Amino acid sequence: MIELRGLTCGYGDKIVLRDIDLSIRKGQFFGIIGPNGSGKTTMLKAITRLVKAAAGDVFLEGVDMKRLHVNDIARSLAVVSQNMPTLPMTVKEFVLLGRIPYYKRFQFFEGGNDGFIANKAMELTGIAHLKDALMSEMSSGEVQLAFIARGLAQEPKVLLLDEPTSHLDITHQVGILDLVRRLNRQAGLTVVIILHDLNLASEYCDTIALIGDGRVRKCGPPADVLDYQTIEEVYKTVVIVRENPLSGKPFVLIVPEEVKEKWQKGS
C-alpha cells in the first residue's frame, strides 16, 4: 500500500530521517514508535507530502506520490493529527470537512451523498448522538473520535494517526484503539499509527517500526522488536520485558532509578 525507498527528509538544512526503507502492506495495522525527536511525525508528514523528500521516494499503491494530485492523495490517505484545536462548529459540520476532496470545481457546500457518508462515519465512531454538539464543548476523547470520523468521511484506503491516545485516560485509549482495530479488521482499512506507549503498540499493532536517531532501528512483529536490549539501546533507559499472560504479547516494565539502585546494592 505504502512504500518508502531510501527516504531522506527534514526541515531546511536539518535532516531528520535518513535512508528509510519501509513497506506497509494493504490491511496492515502498522505502528511507528521511537523516542521524542526521532522523526516519527516527520515520517507521516513525508508520506502525506507535507515534508518534501531530500532524497528517495514514497509510493502509494505502486505510484510515485510526486505524480499524484493532492485530491487523489486525500481520497486515499486520511490523517488524524495529535493537535486538536477547539473549533466553533458542530460535530457534523466538522466531519463533513472530510468530504472536501470529493468536491467538484467551484463547489463550496456538501451535496449528493456527503451527508449520508458523514452520518455513517459518526455512527461507526459512536458519536452520532453528538452531531449537533459544538466541538469546543466536547471532551478530549469525544474530539478525538470526531477527528477519526472526519478521516473516515474521506473514505480513505489508509488511516494515518499521530499519537491519537495522547492526553487520554486508559479507558479512552483502549476505546480509541479498539475502534481503530475494528475498522482495520472488519473494513480492511490499512492503519499507520504513531504511539508513544510501547505496550499499546505491542497489543494492537501487527508490525512495529522502531525509529531511533532518524533511522529504522528494527521492524517486525512486536515480539521481534520489543526486546529489552533494543529498547534500552534506543531509549537509553532500563526496562524489563515480560509476556502478557492473556495476549502473549511483550509487556514493557519501566525501572525507576531508585528501584535500580536498590537492586544493584542488593545484588
C-alpha positions as CSV (number, residue, x, y, z in Angstrom):
1,M,0.0,0.0,0.0
2,I,2.8,2.4,1.0
3,E,6.5,2.0,0.3
4,L,9.3,4.2,1.3
5,R,12.5,3.8,-0.6
6,G,15.7,5.5,0.6
7,L,13.7,8.3,2.1
8,T,15.8,11.2,3.5
9,C,14.0,14.3,4.6
10,G,13.8,17.1,7.2
11,Y,13.3,20.8,7.6
12,G,15.6,23.2,5.7
13,D,19.2,22.2,6.3
14,K,18.2,19.9,9.2
15,I,17.9,16.2,8.1
16,V,15.6,14.3,10.4
17,L,15.2,10.9,8.6
18,R,17.9,9.2,6.7
19,D,17.7,6.3,4.2
20,I,14.3,5.0,5.4
21,D,13.1,1.8,3.7
22,L,9.7,0.6,4.8
23,S,6.9,-1.4,3.2
24,I,3.4,-1.2,4.6
25,R,1.0,-3.8,3.2
26,K,-2.7,-3.4,2.5
27,G,-4.8,-4.2,5.5
28,Q,-1.9,-4.0,8.0
29,F,-2.0,-2.3,11.4
30,F,1.4,-0.7,11.3
31,G,2.9,1.0,14.3
32,I,5.7,3.6,14.5
33,I,7.5,4.0,17.8
34,G,10.6,5.8,19.0
35,P,11.9,8.5,21.4
36,N,10.9,12.1,21.2
37,G,12.6,13.8,18.3
38,S,13.4,10.6,16.5
39,G,11.4,11.5,13.4
40,K,8.1,9.7,13.8
41,T,5.8,12.6,12.9
42,T,8.2,13.7,10.2
43,M,7.7,10.3,8.6
44,L,3.9,10.8,8.4
45,K,4.4,14.3,7.0
46,A,6.7,12.9,4.3
47,I,4.1,10.2,3.4
48,T,1.5,12.9,3.0
49,R,3.9,15.3,1.2
50,L,3.7,17.9,3.9
51,V,7.5,17.5,4.1
52,K,9.5,17.3,0.9
53,A,11.9,14.5,0.4
54,A,15.6,15.5,0.1
55,A,16.2,12.1,-1.4
56,G,14.3,8.9,-2.0
57,D,10.7,8.2,-2.9
58,V,7.3,7.4,-1.4
59,F,4.9,5.2,-3.3
60,L,1.2,4.7,-2.9
61,E,-0.1,1.5,-4.4
62,G,3.0,1.4,-6.6
63,V,2.6,5.0,-7.9
64,D,5.2,7.7,-7.1
65,M,3.3,10.2,-4.9
66,K,5.0,13.1,-6.7
67,R,2.9,12.2,-9.7
68,L,-0.4,12.3,-7.7
69,H,-2.7,15.3,-7.3
70,V,-3.4,16.5,-3.8
71,N,-7.0,15.5,-4.1
72,D,-6.1,12.0,-5.2
73,I,-3.8,11.7,-2.1
74,A,-6.6,13.0,0.2
75,R,-9.0,10.4,-1.2
76,S,-6.6,7.6,-0.3
77,L,-4.9,8.9,2.9
78,A,-6.7,10.4,5.9
79,V,-4.7,11.9,8.7
80,V,-5.7,12.1,12.4
81,S,-3.4,14.6,14.0
82,Q,-2.4,14.9,17.6
83,N,-3.2,18.6,17.5
84,M,-6.9,19.0,18.4
85,P,-7.9,22.7,18.2
86,T,-11.3,23.7,19.6
87,L,-13.5,24.8,16.8
88,P,-16.7,26.9,16.8
89,M,-18.6,24.4,14.6
90,T,-20.8,21.3,15.2
91,V,-19.5,17.8,15.1
92,K,-21.4,17.1,11.8
93,E,-20.1,20.3,10.2
94,F,-16.6,19.2,11.2
95,V,-17.0,15.7,9.9
96,L,-18.3,17.0,6.6
97,L,-14.9,18.6,6.1
98,G,-13.7,15.2,5.2
99,R,-15.8,15.3,2.0
100,I,-13.9,18.3,0.6
101,P,-11.5,16.2,-1.5
102,Y,-14.6,15.0,-3.4
103,Y,-16.0,18.5,-4.2
104,K,-16.2,19.4,-7.8
105,R,-14.7,22.6,-9.2
106,F,-16.5,25.7,-7.8
107,Q,-18.4,23.5,-5.3
108,F,-18.5,25.2,-1.9
109,F,-21.1,23.1,0.0
110,E,-21.7,19.4,0.5
111,G,-24.1,17.7,-1.8
112,G,-25.2,14.3,-3.1
113,N,-24.5,11.6,-0.5
114,D,-22.0,13.6,1.5
115,G,-24.4,13.9,4.4
116,F,-25.1,10.1,4.4
117,I,-21.3,9.3,4.4
118,A,-20.7,11.8,7.3
119,N,-23.6,10.2,9.3
120,K,-22.2,6.8,8.7
121,A,-18.8,7.9,9.9
122,M,-20.3,9.3,13.1
123,E,-22.2,6.1,13.6
124,L,-19.1,4.0,13.2
125,T,-17.2,6.1,15.8
126,G,-20.2,6.2,18.2
127,I,-20.7,10.0,18.1
128,A,-23.9,10.2,16.1
129,H,-25.8,11.5,19.2
130,L,-23.3,14.4,19.3
131,K,-23.8,15.6,15.8
132,D,-25.2,18.9,16.9
133,A,-22.8,19.5,19.7
134,L,-20.1,22.1,19.4
135,M,-16.5,20.8,19.0
136,S,-15.4,23.4,21.5
137,E,-17.7,21.9,24.2
138,M,-16.7,18.3,24.0
139,S,-14.2,16.2,26.0
140,S,-10.8,15.2,24.6
141,G,-11.9,11.7,23.9
142,E,-15.0,12.9,22.0
143,V,-13.0,15.3,20.0
144,Q,-10.5,12.6,19.0
145,L,-13.5,10.4,17.9
146,A,-14.7,13.4,15.8
147,F,-11.3,13.6,14.1
148,I,-11.4,9.9,13.3
149,A,-14.9,10.3,11.9
150,R,-13.7,13.2,9.7
151,G,-11.0,10.9,8.4
152,L,-13.4,8.1,7.7
153,A,-15.7,10.6,5.8
154,Q,-12.8,10.8,3.3
155,E,-13.4,7.1,2.5
156,P,-9.7,6.5,2.7
157,K,-7.7,3.4,2.0
158,V,-5.2,4.3,4.7
159,L,-5.8,5.9,8.1
160,L,-2.7,7.7,9.5
161,L,-2.9,8.5,13.2
162,D,-0.3,10.7,15.0
163,E,-0.4,9.7,18.7
164,P,-4.3,9.6,18.9
165,T,-4.2,8.5,22.5
166,S,-2.1,11.4,23.9
167,H,-3.7,13.1,26.9
168,L,-6.4,10.4,27.2
169,D,-7.1,8.2,30.2
170,I,-6.8,4.4,29.8
171,T,-10.5,4.0,29.2
172,H,-10.4,6.3,26.2
173,Q,-7.1,5.0,25.0
174,V,-8.4,1.4,24.8
175,G,-11.7,2.6,23.3
176,I,-10.0,4.6,20.5
177,L,-7.6,1.7,19.6
178,D,-10.3,-0.9,19.8
179,L,-12.3,1.2,17.4
180,V,-9.4,1.6,15.0
181,R,-8.6,-2.1,15.1
182,R,-12.3,-3.0,14.3
183,L,-12.1,-0.7,11.3
184,N,-8.8,-2.4,10.3
185,R,-10.2,-5.9,10.8
186,Q,-13.7,-5.6,9.6
187,A,-13.4,-2.9,6.9
188,G,-9.9,-3.8,5.7
189,L,-8.7,-0.3,6.4
190,T,-4.9,0.0,6.4
191,V,-3.7,1.7,9.6
192,V,-0.4,3.5,10.2
193,I,-0.2,4.8,13.8
194,I,2.4,6.6,15.9
195,L,2.3,5.6,19.5
196,H,4.4,6.6,22.5
197,D,3.1,3.8,24.7
198,L,5.1,0.7,23.9
199,N,2.6,-1.6,25.5
200,L,-0.3,-0.2,23.4
201,A,1.8,-0.6,20.3
202,S,2.6,-4.2,21.3
203,E,-1.0,-5.1,21.9
204,Y,-2.6,-3.5,18.8
205,C,0.0,-3.5,16.0
206,D,0.7,-6.3,13.6
207,T,4.1,-4.8,12.7
208,I,6.2,-2.1,14.5
209,A,8.9,0.1,13.1
210,L,11.2,1.4,15.8
211,I,12.8,4.7,14.8
212,G,16.0,6.0,16.5
213,D,18.3,8.8,15.5
214,G,16.5,9.2,12.2
215,R,16.8,5.6,11.1
216,V,14.8,2.4,11.3
217,R,16.5,0.5,14.1
218,K,14.2,-2.5,13.9
219,C,11.0,-3.5,12.1
220,G,8.8,-6.6,12.5
221,P,6.2,-8.2,14.8
222,P,6.1,-6.8,18.4
223,A,7.8,-9.9,19.8
224,D,10.8,-9.3,17.5
225,V,11.1,-5.6,18.1
226,L,10.3,-5.1,21.8
227,D,13.2,-6.9,23.4
228,Y,14.9,-5.2,26.4
229,Q,18.3,-4.9,24.7
230,T,16.9,-2.9,21.8
231,I,14.6,-0.7,23.9
232,E,17.5,0.1,26.3
233,E,19.8,0.9,23.4
234,V,17.3,3.3,21.7
235,Y,15.5,4.8,24.6
236,K,18.6,5.0,26.9
237,T,16.7,3.7,29.9
238,V,16.5,0.4,31.8
239,V,13.4,-1.8,31.2
240,I,12.2,-5.3,31.9
241,V,10.2,-7.1,29.1
242,R,7.7,-9.8,30.1
243,E,4.9,-11.6,28.3
244,N,1.3,-10.5,28.7
245,P,-0.3,-13.7,30.2
246,L,-3.5,-13.1,28.2
247,S,-2.4,-11.9,24.8
248,G,1.1,-13.4,24.7
249,K,2.5,-10.0,23.5
250,P,5.6,-8.3,25.0
251,F,4.9,-6.1,28.0
252,V,7.5,-3.4,28.9
253,L,8.0,-2.5,32.5
254,I,10.0,0.6,33.5
255,V,12.6,0.5,36.2
256,P,12.8,3.8,38.2
257,E,16.3,5.0,39.3
258,E,15.5,4.3,43.0
259,V,14.5,0.7,42.3
260,K,17.5,0.2,40.1
261,E,19.9,1.5,42.8
262,K,18.3,-0.7,45.5
263,W,18.5,-3.8,43.2
264,Q,22.2,-3.1,42.4
265,K,23.0,-2.7,46.1
266,G,21.2,-5.9,46.9
267,S,22.9,-7.9,44.2
